[in-house]
Amino acid sequence: MTALVAYATYLPKHRLQLSEVASTLGTGSGRGSRVVASFDEDSTTMAVEAAAALLRSYPATPRSIYFATTSPAYLDKTNASAIHAALGLPPEAFAADLAGSARSGMAAWRAAKADGGLAVSADVRVGRPGSSDERTGGDGAVALLFGDPKGAIADVLAERSWSTEILDRWRAPGQLAGEGWEERFGVEHYVPLLKRAAGEMLAEAGLEAVDHMVVVSPNPGVRKQAARLFSGAATSPLGHSGAADFGLGLASMLDRAMPGETILVLSAADGCDAVLLRATENLVRKRQQRTVADQLGGGIDVAYATYLSWRGWLEREPPRRPEPDRPAGPPSARAADWKFSFTGSVCSRCGFTHLPPMRVCKNCGAMDEMEARSLAAATGTVATYTVDRLAYSPSPPLIEAIVDFDGGGRYTLEVADAQPDDLAVGTRVDLSFRRLYTARGVHNYFWKARVLAPERSTPVGGAV
Amino acid sequence: MSKGIRDKVAVVAMGCTRFGEHWSSSAEDLLVDATKELFDSTSVSRDDIEAYWLGTLASGQSGLTLSKALALDYKPVTRVENYCATGSEAFRNACYAVASGAYDRVVAVGVEKLKDSGYSGLLRSDPPGDGTAAELSLTAPAAFSLLDPAYCARYGVDPADMRAAMTHVAWKNHSNGARNPKAQFQSQVTKEKIEAAPKVAGRLGVFDCSGVSDGAAAALIVRAEEAHNYTDRPMYVKGLSLVAGPARGAADPDYDYTTFPEVVRSAQDAYEQAGVTDPRSEISLAEVHDCFTPTELVLMEDMGFAERGQAWKDILDGAFELGGRLPVNTDGGLKSFGHPVGASGLRMLYECWLQFRGQAGERQLDDPHLALTHNLGGRPGSCVSFVSVVGSDRG
């Protein structure tokens, strides 16, 4: 018996203004924006962000990771193992993918709940230029941790699922964008299911009404009708986010629910999944610090042409430089702690920090007297920096900084989500797990520096 | 520190191709061209040479690259590679072979054929790796552009003054190259044009970067006491130093990207071997590794040619121009002579050779006696450095 004990979400920083999409394609006037993952983010990296944020505020060693996505970075190779490695979890922790459809997010919830693990769902939602999927999708990730019921932030009062076979949304393997049948066809299929689900959930829990309700679905018509179907119901907070939709919907309710209040989450995807919860006293303390709404605010705009090139719709002239080699299997395996959890070595004799780990101390010469230390959660300061307009990058120019970490250690890192003017000597940064590039089908995952928002930029321990 | 081989060996003949885009010459052609000039200037023939050292970064592998091109008669040929110090490394090892007594006459030759790749800048050929090395992503101009903001921050230099100093380095080296018929770029470039050039990395524009070029250079090295049998004006080796750093700067927050500790150490070592105590007054000319303009600026301080934090001022005051107190890169340097990696170290020695012999044409200095050459391979924080001191007189 386990309970939901912590949650966290990650929304990428970039926003695509729909007015620019409309004016570029000549399709009338678009309003608002959508959340888009950067060129160096994928479902795996965003899952790491959400899970790492959760474990920072709720230190724990999950016994399992269930990773749900409709946009897996790899097939035939488990993506959850990269998340597992980036979080520095012990090998005994089970890590598996639940990939394919929006409903995989619910499967991760069920599996993690069954064995007290971590359900992490993330997606990059791609639509054809000008499509509804492009306009109304959103990229993001959510992590939900199950554990000791004493620590529950919300108790599950009822949980049910209904399965149906319907050709509402589909995508052939290898296709960049999916397709949908006429929107109203799905709406007419899902609405009765949703009504039935809501009624049965309330009946099971002996409730007349709920305090918070969210209805998510890959079908845009269902999302549009949510508030009309159920008075006051919210829908997918950042548009449809694939396998992350269920969890992000729930998280947006956990962001605001008060102890004792009830939350009903309905997901209409190849059937219907329904979860009814009641928030506990613990939620007040364990609410994520930056809510989904906070994370939706701000952001930086990406030009539509740049976004199209990120997603592979627009092939642009690369710099006259060779493309990088793919990372090799054996060196990557040997260096897994370094590459995936930014683990260096600290000299036991003199305390000098080596990034990457070294056997011989650069400071005192001691040999094989090192201790491993992960700096994945460290913050640091830019010693110097540059903007490389010649280098190969999936999205030039490449911005790179020499980072000195609080408490020791220096490494040269690319800077994520940055504009050339964002950096100065002394800029404060933390780390973000990213996909540097993909070469011959191999993704090069590693860490990048990320400019810190002012509130987190105070040096720790005065070691600047 | 090396005990050195001061005045034990001498250069008695040299050859150097024009550097630049040799679309119609292969690396083998360039090796033939450089050594042909060398042999044409002396009575020594290929068969009289007892051993060869070939420096090339990536234009061939093994001694066969040279022995095949020159159809050598079963001679020992050693191929060396040490990043951008490759040509100097071929020279250093050849000198030691003669100093050891193993050989009386050897040739060091360096070559690079960069323009066949179709890419901009230098290419790397790294062993299979985990994809995390910064060297894989950051290009050379970007790595050296790190010096600019760091130097400004450390010494409180106005970025506009720093830009002016970088521009001055490019302007000076282009002015010198304009007086050199073998340079890749033989035209004066205005400061306005230098500063308006498209940016490559950080504040470095195209004119802050050395020329990507093809070329070869060669030196005939003999025992010093026999040097006059070959030429009336030998060039004597006073000191040779090579340092490969522990790459500490790339890992140590105490390193501030305003100096190359490897250069400081190799310069000290070479000065000591050569008996140089005050480089600023004793050195007649210096050929240094101006791969990018801020590199030359920092090198002036690391070599002891300028006080810390002052090189930018000395540069703007003209201290290192042809008529200045210590002319630097009189042949145009990497900037305008070009930088075919394996050949560059020997090209620098070629300029010293010409200057000592009074054959430097329009850029001839007044009676030079002691010269320095310097190569840097790698990048700030992680590099190799070579410094030689050569002289026109045997001490």
Interface residues (C-beta under 8 A of the other chain):
Chain A: P319 R320 R321 P322 P324 D325 R326 P327 A328 P330 P331 S332 R334 A335 W338 K339 F352 T353 H354 L355 P356 M358 K362 N363 A383 T384 Y385 T386 V387 D388 R389 L390 A391 Y392 S393 L398 E400 I402 D404 F405 G408 G409 R410 Y411 T412 L413 E414 A424 V425 G426 L436 N444 F446
Chain B: S117 G118 Y119 S120 G121 L123 D126 P128 G129 D130 G131 T132 A134 L136 S137 L138 T139 P141 A142 A143 S145 L146 L147 P149 A150 A153 K199 V200 A201 G202 P246 A247 R248 A250 A251 D252 P253 Y255 D256 Y257 G381
